[in-house]
Amino acid sequence: MVIVGGGYIGLEVASTVRRLGMEVTVFEAGPRPLAGVLPAELADTVCELHTRNGVRISCGLPIESIEERGSEVVVRTRDGGTVVGDAVVIGIGMIPNTGIAEVSGLAVGSGVLADTAGRSSVPEILTAGDVAEWEVPTIGGTRRIEHFEIAGRQGAAVANTILGRTSGAFDAPWFWSDQYESNIQVVGTTAGVDRIIYRGDPRTLDFSALMLAGDTLVGAFAMDRGEDIMGARVMVGLDVGSVTERLSDESTDLMDVADALEDIEEALV
């Protein structure tokens, strides 16, 4: 199997077919798989998971052509290299179809812009799913995220909006990816991250990483540590400067820290 594109889709396919016994080569045009969605050191840990499982990863080398030859598929790279496979999977992302929204006068960014209840710039028109770019107060600005968990939550929020119910602010985006025997979870954003606090050793591929911009927790990444993500989801957007030493202590339950920080926030209001 030859896979073009080292995003979550490409890597999940690589994991699945490798476990079925196929040889796998992944081509990624960027410097590393997941480079656009994770800090370099975290993206590298996911790559390590794949290389340990026998996947060949080639980065920074554009594909020149893909050609069927009988029962084989020939993939040629720009430097003249050739890889022959039984099949090719292309997972290079998607371009949201915002054309109808644009000509209808709706505000559009990287997707159809909406508030935390799914209302577009024309309040009677609501949007959810891969084409939707919602406000996310906990991390600031708007985000368009291609994941079915996000689409499900947005769909429920839109339903509540239609029915006149309040569904609350759309919290920090969270999603997961199962690869081999590992469960990867990500919450929040990687934008503006200038410090990472680790819980556990990334070399073991069993750890979590809390991502800070200044003293604000903006996101978290975990491999097989879903309980840390539960706490991080509550803390995204909060000032954690006073508890950074507790965050790195693996004996500390992050939900306890989150509860304490929320109490402080409420006391200051």
Secondary structure, 3 states (H helix, E strand, C coil): CEEECCCHHHHHHHHHHHHCCCCCEEEECCCCCCCCCCCHHHHHHHHHHHHHCCCEEEECCCEEEEEEECCEEEEEECCCCEEEECCEEECCCCCCCCHHHHHCCCCECCCEEECCCCECCCCCCECCCCCEEEECCCCCCEECCCCHHHHHHHHHHHHHHHCCCCCCCCCCCEEEEEECCEEEEEEECCCCCCEEEEECCHHHCCEEEEEEECCEEEEEEEECCHHHHHHHHHHCCCECHHHHHHHHCCCCCHHHHHHHHHHHHHHHC
